Amino acid sequence: MAGFNWFWKAMGAQTERNSKKSKAIVTDSLKATAALSQLSDAEVAKAARKSVKDGDIADKAQFLAALSVASERRLGLAPFHVQSQGVLRLLEGDVIQMATGEGKTLVGAMAATGFALTGKRVHVVTVNDYLAGRDAEWMRPLVEFFGLSVASVTEKMDSSARREAYLSNIIYAPVNELGFDVLRDNQITDRREAVQARADVAIVDEADSVLVDEALVPLVLAGNRPGEAPTGQITNVVSRLREDVDYSTDPDGRAVSLTEHGARRVERELGIDSLYSEGNIGTVLVKVNLALHAKALLIRDIHYIVSEGKLQLIDASRGRVADLQRWPDGLQAAVEAKEGLEVSEGGRILDTITLQELMRRYPLVCGMTGTAVEATDQLRQFYDLHVSVIDRNDELRRLDESDRIYATVDEKNRAIVEEIAHLHESGQPVLVGTHDVAESEALAEVLRERGISVNVLNAKNDAEEARIVAEAGEVGQVTVSTQMAGRGTDIKLGGADEADKAAVVDLGGLAVIGTSRHRSSRLDNQLRGRAGRQGDPGLSVFFVSLEDDVVSQGGAGETISAQPDETGRIESKRVSDFVAHCQRVTEGQLLEIHAQTWKYNQLLADQRVIVDERRAKLLDTDQAWLELMQRAPQRADELDALPESIKESAAREVMLYHLDLAWADHLELMDDVRESIHLRAIARETPIDEYHRIAVREFKELAQRAVDSAVETFETVEIDQDGAHLEDHGLSRPSATWTYMVSDNPLAGSGNSAIAGIGNLFR
């Protein structure tokens, strides 16, 4: 233990030395700034470039001064000392903690420009499309001041536009789009089809969210495969099943299964002998389970919305519609059938990558967030990243009230409405942070019935985000938002132009209300941070009930008694401590899930590196032709009349097809193994050991199986001036692909709406 304490003291001392060193450089840069401000734009840019020697910044004070002068001239923003300090720490490769409203966008842009001036290509990783597009345009004048290029990559861009954007010096892009482009580039058969150009640096906004909270979320590329959707008859049968009679769900809402009574009922209504017979278990039972999952676990306006006759997934961590994304393995079709929509065909996984694996592809990663300190251990353990805390420019004036705790969800929700009405009556702007679409809309409806005008920001209208956020700080404004913590936008008092700022300051600033505690205190703090920016006054308060998910799951098996008042409120330090304990338990559960999931993912990540290296060699050299010519010399002789380029291209296409197919089969197999690993574990072997044993054994056969299949195809497929006719051989690649995200976290569900009943949330 003594050694442990010594380690943390040493790390703290190192951080403090780094902070003092950065502050000293910022102080030195002030003189340089005064001198550079007398020079022309071209001379300032030249001074910045002269500060760089052999790809490193030799004169940091001069370098920082040039960035500061350019920022003031092009953006009208003179960086605060603390912002300049943040830039230096990013350039050193740290994750910096800066409070909301302290100007992280400018800090990130200055650091990105600094990296680019040293010859590095930079990805500024955002949490959504809106911020990627907004920040790239906002910071463009600063970047172009130094003769550098900047672009953004967003979800709806085609491959040509993406390819051009990725050639810029600085690219702003959502983390999931960066990952999906990696996956799509891993399906190409000609290097010219690739869209991404290699980047040297990732500057991650909301770093704790991306690098920790969602680090193990798999990004998935899927291809079409017909025939896996439940039939209309199966959907109708399942729709009539009753919970706790015909099926049961586990406590965390992640799994659902038929009871014996339910299985008999399904068999009777479908007219089959047994769901579990050899002929039905791989077909009918699969479709019944998909339909049951869609019925019991996927809830409209929480996990998805229906818009213009189309099913749209909700990215729960962002509170946004996940455009162009869908569920796999017939699940999408099952939900569409449940909603009476046109049913899509099924699909199979082609490739997958976690955000953690994606981030580790960059030679250098750094980041910014308002809540990094609480994630220090994970950032160091998984990325070897250090945290630097940057002081506020102005002292915090926000009042953070103690939680208001109620016995039941209904009593809590009534109290929330009364508190909003009370604050609104005074004219103080109010921001309410909810957990999902259903909750936000139920609350807004009740407020409107009270005569209170409400702006709602959720997955159904996230395109209006800029306007809604701009209005959120106006006098008398009430804004209800889902997952405000994942939106990354500041709210200015008095509106976008701050015209009425003085009036709002007199009213106490922005009041932030949380409708329940999150499962991580960092998310609570991110929501709190929407108030009190740049020394503004503000208020934050969370409402909690003993029926909330975080309490029921974190306090599972524990009971606490207390006497509420006539409104249901409980004012007891013992109960308050219990709620805090429950949140710590759920945080611990999340950490344990992270650690366990990391163990499962890491072996596949290592195997992916081997596959990627093999794929790159086949793609960029004549290796495919050489191997096939050696293994099938007679067939190679038959193609002797064809140009070398045609033969090499055909061989490459054949080899890549079978390598990609073998990898997809491996992922599918290991996904099945993981789902049932508790059944497969043998005597004295833990599930993770058994999983690794199977993964290693199967992977050993993958490469050889891919080559053997490629040789067989090479010997039989038609190859002419147009290349290899794989389609005629029944070996075509998917005609359609799509992307989606799968939560690997069983606690990643919504707040209380699933258990409270959507229609009665705020009644």
Steps between C-alpha positions, in 0.01 A plus 500: 500500500789733581642440154159573348479836682855583396407437136200734507694769684772477240246526218338800670836669540579441132166652398564801720846548344346480152240760600764741634712451188201575274409812699858625471495454121165684478648788699802512264266499200340828605810701400521309173132570436554872543788491251323281243186714511700773325577273202300415188297179467765344279775585747302353791444177307869491411595547866285199592669283239846617613413378851485144364819299461504142365132447569519625860419837654833653598374839624168434671449855624545644149283225354221565750521874440452452126189287560363762739552788256339302216201411721438861595534623141292233330248398764488806721591274793804587711579177690494516878817392676330178610403424140859541387607270782247243375646524150847420633379198695318365193816544294676293768244223453289539817127485558408842639212571733337835429163601637204549268502844340875550545566488125604142419405545133763771453756307702448192284526702178821673613655167598389340171655789309816460705527129423432567131778759490741226611398295197244270663153424366244550777156354567294710741259239632155632590194329646259585217457633146374838612813582698732368228346725236457801729850496648676444167333807352535706815874434526575506126636861499756411769620188319519670159696792649800264500438364149353177633180325389203389711190295425227306675369149440133443577265207470321588176814571292573262212832323455635757254438791738646302789811413302563867425432606860745245645784653296479823703752584770230512767179295486207540738292181516269308735673202656255249355550630144877461536446142611249416229737634234773272635261204467386598150861547388565146620259371234665658195673297228689794348702745708358790297158427651620587854362823646716547810853634495709404800497751786772555760302661782152468649376789717192359670223733617296368796797266548368312802176419317676373186804336659334352808118496502465380142846352450373147460197579284548296183454684173366247253491478120233262373402368161167384365393140545137410427274260682564570869202719584205365699195424290172685549354191668785484754471873571126466562545201729773670705303826525237317706744351752472620860791601722563277805266242349631425151839668530727659758765772487809519717525784756734717293273486196766352276361153433159340451402134479191287452358319798401138458138615482592755231693246294202262503269784396724606210530140380123457515425823310768435236388140461841342566604214729797666670688829476810315613504224241800477269296635210363802689769610745711675236209655311162537669641540852745767380215698343279461806782628722556798271131589510497456879807723538331766287181477705645494851833681494486764228264782592374767264621854583771356721704273273354618169248735343271460201518791257339522157437127498862416577665355807783718635735388777579729791860535610428485874824667609435803280123521504505515120370313201773273364448564129592223258533250784294187566496186709647166385393141461133551417440714810435810288238306304345369821448851637371620162249213498396586855432860391319397181768651272650368178739224606869510408706196416740355753875546515828360622796664670784571257736670742505670836728724706467653847562868567792404722655297221437788259672754725803278546565519125619860542869552586400783736171553684410795720170651601279748681207466738340665799517180707835326449626467856240237592618292201873535574551131582333372184677751275835394637424127501359469150679780312797605717358852500557758771246757619580869539250717684472850356376766742186699431549845356237633741393358836197266502184674620253217438294373794483119505209395721476168679288233333127516556403141577149356477351165586339431161548596136155659486570724800837596357352588162231719655771682698705556182202663329434722803866608518510588130176699535641684802825595324318591179270735685801710601630509140814296575591282199482126572677207334363156586718198427298183434616150401295419191250624241193361677589670827573835332172500309290391798648781710454759223134401460428547870679837505301622200180400676618731779530782245880486489659527154774240453780437251567128469834370375508126437568246228185602313618855434875509551531693172364800692773476762675826413181704531382330818836533673525865391165572665558292815656785700230757423275651767209268582615219268443137601701242306457125539785297351596133481862418577617861523829366629577358156424812297815702562343844452509805729194698606552877514300705747263744336492309169753444223593869484486533882278807455310434823792357697478756780133418559567126513798553733272695736255206493775259608623372163405171338331242724585137414269222616587131470196269501707218652858414581706345222680174555827693497561814705701637209183522292331685786789745508485550123134597531573730795772664293245650259446767767765727648715548188775766508412615852127534428258432785291186476317226682496122477286243677424131443172331584522135606246235597562174678343332194756643255710252304826617654359434849322172425801354316773649718311405816387158387443280802513796739203679657473831676210646690425868551201717576405728209306824546158560349653561154702178515832680555755337728745728678745264664878489483481123534283473187715752314807292585317188381426659160865602468599142592268360230661724240848389608386138465375556144827678419685198636283273287586707195871474580474123545312466172767714333780282637329174406396618156853628436631149565258352246568771242877516531572161345279578200671839473840326484367259238361792300851652480624178337208494255550870419869444427418205277231701321733796443765271351248344261363841409827685442725233344485211254498253789158359407610409146829352621325276755230383261751444219706285737201302632324460162771519230289333232222757536758779500643369171150508348485874569843571353357707211338753733687818599682481832285776647179306422637178651621676813171683543295182455718308743476784751119506475476122551737496798342803669150361456586182687708677765213739573250213504717297737537798735122566494436132576751518787329807648161332473627184664669685785187708555302176538769358730492807719120492529513141624842488664352434845366174356825410328736551791639164603625370832728743685519738202357849525280624213765749383766227484269274303414789267869567436569134437226481238601834341865396464410157362254637245728784391784258426280339237368830358795596280548152357127460438493835317794400276361153426163649403671763285697231313183302438324810364803601293502161328132515402388864463502667158781755467529714186579858397228620740656321796359225722125437457430417863131593472445227241652259750255606773773684687387862476565743778189644673306733271415721799677576825403695807647593834380485856622516858443229759515583869725254681373643827196338658448812712484732202123518490281801556392667821166408652262503206522129423394401850262787578285480189544760228149645523510561874844650552391845611133440586 
